[in-house]
Amino acid sequence: MNKTFNQLKSERLKKIRALKKAGFNPYPSKTERTCGNSEATANFKKFARSKIKLAGRLTAVRGHGGLLFVDLEDESGKIQLALKKNVLGNKIFELFQNNLERGDFVQAEGKLFLTRAGEKTLEVSNIKLLAKTLHPLPEKWAGLKNEEIRYRKRYLDLLSNAKTRDRFRKRAIFINLLREFLISNKFLEVETPVLQDVAGGAIAKPFKTRHNTLKQDFYLRIAPELYLKRLLVGGYERVFEFARCFRNEGISPQHNPDYTSLEFYWAYADYEKMMRFTEKMLSKIIPRITGSLKVKFQGNVYNFKPPYRKIRYSDLIKKELKISINNIDRKKLLKIIKDKKIKISGGVSRLSDIKLLEEIYKKTIRPKLLGPLFLLDYPKEMIPLAKTKDDNPNLIATFQLIVNGWEIVKAYNELNDPKEQEERFNEQMKARKLGDKEAHAQDRDFIEALSYGMPPAAGWGMGIDRLLVILLNQKNIRDVILFPLRRIKK
């Protein structure tokens, strides 16, 4: 008969009372540990001669009579403990035999020895309970199968699945490698505000909040760009930030409302130089995460060996849709949207011809671009913060790195003409009045900062989570975010 959760919890509370009655604190404040489990087994000969103290979680309890074997696990690995009645004494042995179970944390002291089966084991001469669990661990130690529980209760997924722990360890290593690469190239790591009075730096819908003392509305940042460029005005030439960003938009396998981006800005560089730098960065770092420049993802193989293919946005649109971006027929766009049953959030009337074209591109063309490839030179209207090309004022000097039909990197020459930037913001405000809620807000302080002079520069931004989905061969962006946003259960 399977016991209910309340019955199991009641039994564990009884065990806590029994331990307290015997003089044991089930949640002591002090722990002593000589080393981790893997270090203990690696130095078997040394620790077979002298006592050591180990600490961790019990992942298995077995045995009967006067001998009890338990598996003790810490972050470094697992080791077997042997609890013997003739070593611990009847009272202590029976107390722990009756009240220890899988999930509890203990501190164990003793010497290492080899069992008849050749397993390195700690013969316990003294044992101390560190934390008694009230909730039973997942039934199958191989890992949680329920996807919803894995996302909502990531701690259970981590403690029951070594592959999950390894995945997030690789995430941390990847971020650290990016940081080391930028620092080695003379970039300075900085921090900019998460609460901003103007939601700028990208075209997106922000989260809004209220500061009670200042009696003023603020926004969770959608990008750190405008503050990082203020630092270029202030005299820094190479800056970067790992930024937690927030966008009040949909959730999908590629999108989470809060995510991690890496942005860096480089004075006196241009987007051509940024493409070469991107290839150099990724080709150096990716093999240290995946073991190869050839990355397997969902049945496809993506080769990150430079050089990456380049294609102009205008050429791609001409090839796929037979449309010139210099002479767009809106009726043709509307027919394509209707024929391909493309859903446009908020309706088509609020969007300009270029924005409608971009929606068609995202829904029908980009998913077919496997890459990695650089998509170059977008129409000016699409990025109001980018500088136009010298040979064509209708295009901006920009690129996107596309992999698996996803935008991984966006970079461009930064607009540093304050007058033109103000005009671009004004155009965005007109679009906002017509119903485009994602149009860029007016940031007058940023325009003033530009008026003091910003050197020519290129900026670069990458969604860390989205690239990690590919590198770690996962199905969903939530698989590479420790605590993804979920609907609150009432």
C-alpha positions as CSV (number, residue, x, y, z in Angstrom):
1,M,0.0,0.0,0.0
2,N,1.4,3.4,-1.0
3,K,1.6,5.9,1.8
4,T,0.3,9.4,1.2
5,F,2.6,12.4,1.4
6,N,1.1,13.5,4.8
7,Q,1.6,10.0,6.2
8,L,5.3,10.0,5.1
9,K,5.8,13.5,6.6
10,S,4.1,12.5,9.8
11,E,6.5,9.5,10.1
12,R,9.5,11.7,9.6
13,L,8.4,14.2,12.2
14,K,8.2,11.3,14.6
15,K,11.8,10.4,13.8
16,I,12.9,14.0,14.4
17,R,11.2,13.8,17.8
18,A,13.0,10.5,18.5
19,L,16.4,12.0,17.6
20,K,15.8,15.0,19.8
21,K,14.8,12.8,22.7
22,A,18.0,10.9,22.3
23,G,20.0,14.2,22.5
24,F,20.6,14.8,18.8
25,N,19.9,18.1,17.1
26,P,18.5,17.3,13.7
27,Y,19.6,20.7,12.3
28,P,22.9,21.6,14.0
29,S,24.6,24.9,13.1
30,K,28.2,23.5,12.8
31,T,29.6,21.1,10.2
32,E,33.2,19.7,10.1
33,R,34.5,18.3,6.8
34,T,38.1,17.2,6.0
35,C,37.5,17.0,2.2
36,G,35.0,16.1,-0.5
37,N,34.1,12.6,-1.5
38,S,36.1,12.6,-4.7
39,E,39.2,13.8,-2.9
40,A,38.8,11.1,-0.3
41,T,38.7,8.3,-2.9
42,A,41.5,9.8,-4.9
43,N,43.7,9.8,-1.7
44,F,42.6,6.3,-0.6
45,K,46.0,5.2,0.8
46,K,46.4,8.4,2.9
47,F,42.9,8.3,4.3
48,A,43.1,4.6,5.0
49,R,45.6,5.4,7.7
50,S,44.0,8.4,9.3
51,K,40.5,9.5,10.2
52,I,38.6,11.9,8.0
53,K,35.2,13.7,8.1
54,L,32.9,13.7,5.2
55,A,29.5,15.4,4.7
56,G,26.7,15.1,2.2
57,R,23.3,13.7,1.4
58,L,22.3,10.1,1.8
59,T,21.1,8.7,-1.6
60,A,20.6,5.1,-0.7
61,V,20.3,3.1,2.6
62,R,20.6,-0.7,2.6
63,G,21.6,-3.6,4.9
64,H,20.2,-5.4,7.9
65,G,21.3,-6.8,11.2
66,G,24.5,-5.2,12.6
67,L,25.7,-3.7,9.3
68,L,24.2,-0.8,7.4
69,F,25.6,0.5,4.0
70,V,24.6,4.0,2.9
71,D,25.6,6.1,-0.1
72,L,26.8,9.6,0.7
73,E,26.8,12.1,-2.1
74,D,28.2,15.6,-2.3
75,E,28.8,17.9,-5.3
76,S,32.1,16.1,-6.1
77,G,30.6,12.5,-6.2
78,K,29.5,9.5,-4.2
79,I,31.1,7.3,-1.6
80,Q,29.9,4.4,0.4
81,L,29.7,4.4,4.2
82,A,29.6,1.4,6.4
83,L,27.8,1.7,9.7
84,K,28.7,-1.2,12.1
85,K,26.9,-2.0,15.3
86,N,30.1,-3.2,17.0
87,V,31.9,0.1,16.1
88,L,29.2,2.6,16.8
89,G,27.6,0.8,19.8
90,N,24.1,-0.6,20.0
91,K,22.3,2.6,21.0
92,I,23.8,4.9,18.3
93,F,23.6,2.2,15.6
94,E,19.9,1.4,16.3
95,L,19.0,5.0,16.6
96,F,20.4,5.9,13.2
97,Q,19.3,2.6,11.6
98,N,15.7,3.4,12.6
99,N,15.7,7.1,11.8
100,L,18.0,7.6,8.8
101,E,16.6,7.6,5.3
102,R,17.4,8.7,1.7
103,G,17.6,12.5,1.5
104,D,19.0,13.2,5.0
105,F,22.3,15.0,5.4
106,V,25.0,13.6,7.7
107,Q,28.5,14.1,8.7
108,A,30.5,10.9,9.0
109,E,34.0,10.3,10.6
110,G,36.1,7.3,10.0
111,K,38.8,5.6,8.0
112,L,38.7,4.3,4.4
113,F,38.9,0.6,3.6
114,L,38.2,-1.7,0.7
115,T,35.2,-4.1,0.8
116,R,35.4,-7.6,-0.6
117,A,33.9,-6.3,-3.8
118,G,36.8,-3.8,-4.0
119,E,34.7,-0.7,-3.3
120,K,36.3,2.2,-1.4
121,T,34.2,2.7,1.7
122,L,34.4,4.8,4.9
123,E,34.1,2.7,8.1
124,V,32.1,5.1,10.3
125,S,33.3,5.6,13.8
126,N,31.2,8.6,14.5
127,I,28.1,10.0,12.8
128,K,26.2,13.3,13.1
129,L,22.9,14.3,11.5
130,L,23.1,17.6,9.7
131,A,19.6,18.0,8.3
132,K,16.5,15.8,8.4
133,T,14.3,15.8,5.3
134,L,10.5,16.0,5.6
135,H,9.7,15.5,2.0
136,P,10.6,12.2,0.3
137,L,12.9,12.5,-2.7
138,P,11.7,11.7,-6.2
139,E,10.9,8.0,-6.4
140,K,13.3,7.4,-9.3
141,W,16.8,8.5,-8.6
142,A,17.5,8.6,-12.4
143,G,15.7,11.9,-12.6
144,L,12.3,13.5,-12.9
145,K,10.2,12.6,-15.9
146,N,7.5,15.3,-15.5
147,E,8.7,18.4,-17.4
148,E,6.4,20.8,-15.5
149,I,7.9,19.6,-12.2
150,R,11.4,19.9,-13.5
151,Y,10.9,23.6,-14.4
152,R,8.8,24.5,-11.3
153,K,11.0,22.6,-8.8
154,R,14.4,22.8,-10.4
155,Y,16.0,21.8,-7.1
156,L,14.4,18.4,-7.4
157,D,15.6,18.1,-11.0
158,L,19.2,19.0,-9.9
159,L,19.4,16.7,-7.0
160,S,18.0,13.7,-8.9
161,N,19.6,14.2,-12.2
162,A,23.4,14.4,-12.7
163,K,22.9,15.4,-16.4
164,T,20.9,18.5,-15.3
165,R,23.7,19.5,-12.9
166,D,26.3,19.0,-15.6
167,R,24.3,21.2,-18.0
168,F,24.1,24.2,-15.7
169,R,27.8,23.7,-14.8
170,K,28.6,24.0,-18.5
171,R,26.4,27.1,-18.7
172,A,28.6,28.7,-15.9
173,I,31.8,27.6,-17.7
174,F,30.5,29.1,-21.0
175,I,29.8,32.5,-19.4
176,N,33.2,32.5,-17.7
177,L,35.0,31.7,-20.9
178,L,33.2,34.6,-22.6
179,R,34.2,36.9,-19.8
180,E,37.9,35.7,-19.9
181,F,38.0,36.2,-23.7
182,L,36.7,39.8,-23.5
183,I,39.0,40.7,-20.6
184,S,42.0,39.2,-22.5
185,N,41.0,41.6,-25.4
186,K,41.2,44.6,-23.0
187,F,37.4,45.0,-22.4
188,L,36.2,46.3,-19.0
189,E,33.3,44.6,-17.3
190,V,30.7,47.1,-16.0
191,E,27.2,47.1,-14.4
192,T,24.4,49.4,-15.6
193,P,20.9,50.0,-14.1
194,V,18.2,47.3,-14.2
195,L,15.6,49.9,-13.2
196,Q,15.4,52.6,-15.9
197,D,13.2,55.6,-16.4
198,V,13.2,55.0,-20.1
199,A,13.0,51.5,-21.5
200,G,15.6,51.8,-24.3
201,G,18.2,50.0,-26.2
202,A,15.9,47.7,-28.1
203,I,12.5,47.5,-29.7
204,A,10.4,45.5,-27.2
205,K,7.6,45.8,-24.7
206,P,8.9,46.4,-21.2
207,F,7.7,45.5,-17.7
208,K,6.6,48.6,-15.7
209,T,6.9,49.1,-12.0
210,R,6.6,51.9,-9.4
211,H,9.0,53.4,-7.0
212,N,7.0,54.5,-4.0
213,T,9.4,57.0,-2.4
214,L,10.2,58.8,-5.7
215,K,6.6,58.5,-6.8
216,Q,7.8,57.6,-10.2
217,D,7.3,54.8,-12.7
218,F,10.3,52.8,-13.8
219,Y,10.9,50.0,-16.3
220,L,12.9,46.7,-16.0
221,R,15.5,47.1,-18.6
222,I,15.0,45.5,-22.0
223,A,18.7,46.1,-22.9
224,P,21.7,47.8,-21.4
225,E,22.8,49.5,-24.6
226,L,22.1,53.1,-24.0
227,Y,23.9,53.1,-20.6
228,L,26.9,51.2,-22.1
229,K,27.2,53.8,-24.8
230,R,27.1,56.6,-22.2
231,L,30.3,55.0,-20.9
232,L,31.9,55.4,-24.3
233,V,31.0,59.1,-24.1
234,G,32.6,59.1,-20.6
235,G,36.0,57.9,-22.0
236,Y,36.0,54.1,-21.9
237,E,36.7,52.5,-25.2
238,R,35.8,48.8,-24.6
239,V,33.1,47.8,-22.2
240,F,30.9,44.8,-21.7
241,E,28.1,43.6,-19.4
242,F,26.3,40.3,-18.7
243,A,22.9,41.7,-18.3
244,R,19.7,40.2,-17.0
245,C,17.0,41.7,-19.4
246,F,13.2,41.6,-19.2
247,R,10.7,41.8,-22.0
248,N,6.9,41.6,-21.5
249,E,6.3,39.3,-24.4
250,G,5.4,35.8,-25.3
251,I,6.9,32.5,-24.0
252,S,8.2,30.0,-26.5
253,P,11.0,27.5,-27.0
254,Q,13.2,30.5,-28.0
255,H,11.8,33.1,-25.6
256,N,11.7,33.6,-21.8
257,P,10.4,37.0,-20.4
258,D,13.7,37.4,-18.4
259,Y,16.9,36.2,-19.9
260,T,20.7,36.8,-19.9
261,S,22.4,38.8,-22.7
262,L,26.0,39.7,-23.3
263,E,26.6,43.1,-24.8
264,F,29.9,44.8,-25.5
265,Y,30.8,48.1,-27.2
266,W,34.1,48.9,-28.9
267,A,35.2,52.4,-29.8
268,Y,36.8,52.9,-33.2
269,A,35.7,49.4,-34.4
270,D,33.1,48.7,-37.1
271,Y,30.7,45.9,-37.8
272,E,33.1,44.3,-40.3
273,K,35.7,44.0,-37.5
274,M,32.9,42.7,-35.2
275,M,32.1,39.8,-37.6
276,R,35.8,38.7,-37.5
277,F,35.8,39.1,-33.7
278,T,32.6,37.0,-33.4
279,E,34.1,34.2,-35.5
280,K,37.3,34.3,-33.4
281,M,35.4,34.3,-30.1
282,L,33.0,31.5,-30.9
283,S,35.5,29.2,-32.6
284,K,37.8,29.4,-29.6
285,I,35.1,28.9,-26.9
286,I,32.6,26.5,-28.3
287,P,34.9,23.5,-28.5
288,R,35.6,23.9,-24.8
289,I,31.9,23.3,-24.1
290,T,31.0,20.8,-26.8
291,G,34.3,19.2,-27.6
292,S,34.1,20.2,-31.3
293,L,33.3,23.1,-33.7
294,K,30.7,20.8,-35.2
295,V,27.7,21.0,-32.9
296,K,24.9,18.5,-33.1
297,F,21.5,19.9,-32.4
298,Q,18.1,18.3,-33.0
299,G,19.3,16.2,-35.9
300,N,21.3,18.9,-37.6
301,V,25.1,19.6,-37.4
302,Y,26.3,23.2,-37.3
303,N,29.9,23.9,-38.1
304,F,31.2,27.0,-36.3
305,K,34.6,26.9,-38.1
306,P,35.2,30.3,-39.7
307,P,34.5,31.9,-42.0
308,Y,30.7,32.0,-41.8
309,R,28.6,32.6,-44.8
310,K,27.4,36.2,-45.5
311,I,24.2,37.2,-47.2
312,R,22.6,40.7,-47.5
313,Y,19.1,41.1,-46.2
314,S,17.9,42.8,-49.4
315,D,19.3,39.9,-51.5
316,L,17.5,37.3,-49.3
317,I,14.2,39.1,-49.5
318,K,14.6,39.5,-53.3
319,K,15.3,35.8,-53.7
320,E,12.6,34.4,-51.4
321,L,9.8,36.9,-51.9
322,K,10.6,38.6,-55.2
323,I,10.4,42.0,-53.4
324,S,12.8,44.9,-53.5
325,I,13.1,46.6,-50.1
326,N,13.5,49.9,-52.0
327,N,10.1,49.6,-53.6
328,I,7.7,47.7,-51.4
329,D,4.2,46.9,-52.5
330,R,2.0,46.8,-49.4
331,K,-0.7,45.0,-51.2
332,K,1.7,42.2,-52.0
333,L,2.8,42.0,-48.4
334,L,-0.8,41.7,-47.2
335,K,-1.5,39.0,-49.8
336,I,1.5,37.0,-48.6
337,I,0.3,37.3,-45.0
338,K,-3.1,36.1,-46.0
339,D,-1.9,33.3,-48.2
340,K,0.6,32.0,-45.7
341,K,-1.9,32.6,-42.7
342,I,0.7,34.6,-40.8
343,K,-0.6,35.9,-37.5
344,I,0.4,39.5,-36.7
345,S,-0.1,40.5,-33.1
346,G,-2.2,43.6,-32.8
347,G,-3.1,43.6,-36.5
348,V,-1.4,44.8,-39.7
349,S,-2.6,48.4,-39.7
350,R,-0.3,49.5,-36.9
351,L,2.9,48.4,-38.8
352,S,4.8,50.1,-41.5
353,D,5.7,48.3,-44.8
354,I,9.2,47.5,-43.5
355,K,7.8,46.1,-40.2
356,L,5.3,43.9,-42.1
357,L,8.1,42.6,-44.3
358,E,10.1,41.8,-41.2
359,E,7.2,39.8,-39.8
360,I,7.0,37.8,-43.0
361,Y,10.8,37.2,-42.9
362,K,10.7,36.0,-39.3
363,K,7.8,33.6,-39.9
364,T,8.6,32.2,-43.3
365,I,12.3,32.8,-44.3
366,R,14.4,32.9,-41.1
367,P,13.3,29.4,-39.9
368,K,15.0,27.9,-43.0
369,L,18.3,29.6,-42.4
370,L,20.4,27.0,-40.7
371,G,23.7,28.8,-40.6
372,P,25.8,29.8,-38.9
373,L,25.6,32.8,-41.3
374,F,25.8,36.6,-41.1
375,L,22.7,38.4,-42.4
376,L,23.8,41.9,-43.3
377,D,22.6,45.5,-43.9
378,Y,19.0,45.9,-42.8
379,P,16.7,48.7,-43.7
380,K,17.3,51.8,-41.6
381,E,13.8,51.7,-39.9
382,M,14.4,48.4,-38.3
383,I,17.1,49.6,-35.8
384,P,16.8,53.2,-34.8
385,L,20.2,53.1,-32.9
386,A,22.3,51.9,-35.8
387,K,24.4,54.1,-38.2
388,T,23.5,54.1,-41.9
389,K,26.0,52.9,-44.5
390,D,28.1,55.5,-46.2
391,D,27.2,54.1,-49.6
392,N,23.5,53.8,-49.0
393,P,21.7,56.0,-46.4
394,N,18.6,53.7,-46.5
395,L,20.5,50.8,-45.0
396,I,22.3,50.4,-41.7
397,A,25.7,48.8,-41.1
398,T,24.5,45.8,-39.2
399,F,24.6,42.0,-39.0
400,Q,22.8,39.2,-37.3
401,L,24.4,35.8,-36.7
402,I,21.7,33.2,-37.5
403,V,21.9,29.6,-36.3
404,N,19.1,27.1,-36.7
405,G,16.8,29.9,-37.9
406,W,17.4,31.8,-34.7
407,E,18.9,35.2,-34.1
408,I,21.9,34.6,-31.9
409,V,23.9,37.8,-32.2
410,K,22.9,41.3,-33.4
411,A,25.6,43.9,-34.0
412,Y,26.0,47.2,-35.8
413,N,27.9,50.5,-36.2
414,E,26.5,52.8,-33.5
415,L,24.7,56.0,-34.4
416,N,26.7,58.8,-32.8
417,D,25.1,61.8,-34.5
418,P,22.9,63.4,-31.8
419,K,20.7,65.2,-34.4
420,E,20.0,62.1,-36.4
421,Q,19.4,60.1,-33.3
422,E,16.8,62.6,-32.2
423,E,15.1,62.4,-35.6
424,R,15.1,58.6,-35.4
425,F,13.5,58.7,-32.0
426,N,10.9,61.1,-33.3
427,E,10.0,58.6,-36.1
428,Q,9.7,55.9,-33.5
429,M,7.3,58.0,-31.4
430,K,5.1,58.5,-34.4
431,A,5.0,54.8,-34.9
432,R,4.1,54.4,-31.3
433,K,1.2,56.8,-31.6
434,L,-0.1,54.7,-34.6
435,G,-0.2,51.7,-32.3
436,D,3.3,50.1,-32.5
437,K,3.8,49.5,-28.7
438,E,7.3,48.1,-29.3
439,A,8.6,51.2,-31.0
440,H,11.6,52.7,-29.2
441,A,10.9,55.3,-26.5
442,Q,12.4,58.8,-26.6
443,D,15.4,59.2,-24.4
444,R,16.4,62.8,-24.2
445,D,19.2,62.3,-21.7
446,F,20.9,59.8,-24.1
447,I,20.6,62.4,-26.9
448,E,22.2,65.0,-24.6
449,A,25.0,62.5,-23.8
450,L,25.7,62.0,-27.5
451,S,25.8,65.8,-27.8
452,Y,29.0,65.7,-25.7
453,G,30.5,63.4,-28.3
454,M,30.7,59.7,-28.7
455,P,33.5,58.1,-30.7
456,P,32.7,56.0,-33.7
457,A,32.0,52.5,-32.3
458,A,30.4,49.1,-32.9
459,G,28.1,47.4,-30.5
460,W,27.3,43.6,-30.1
461,G,24.7,41.7,-28.3
462,M,24.0,38.0,-27.8
463,G,21.3,36.0,-26.1
464,I,23.3,33.6,-23.9
465,D,20.4,31.3,-23.2
466,R,19.4,30.8,-26.9
467,L,22.9,29.8,-28.0
468,L,23.2,27.4,-25.0
469,V,20.0,25.6,-26.2
470,I,21.9,24.8,-29.4
471,L,25.3,24.0,-27.8
472,L,23.8,21.7,-25.1
473,N,21.3,20.2,-27.6
474,Q,18.2,21.0,-25.6
475,K,14.6,21.3,-26.7
476,N,13.6,24.5,-25.0
477,I,15.2,27.7,-23.6
478,R,13.7,26.7,-20.2
479,D,16.1,23.8,-20.2
480,V,19.1,26.1,-19.8
481,I,17.6,28.6,-17.4
482,L,17.7,27.5,-13.8
483,F,14.4,29.0,-12.8
484,P,12.3,29.9,-15.9
485,L,9.2,31.9,-15.4
486,R,6.0,29.9,-15.0
487,R,2.4,30.6,-14.5
488,I,1.6,30.8,-10.7
489,K,-0.6,28.0,-9.6
490,K,-3.5,29.1,-7.4
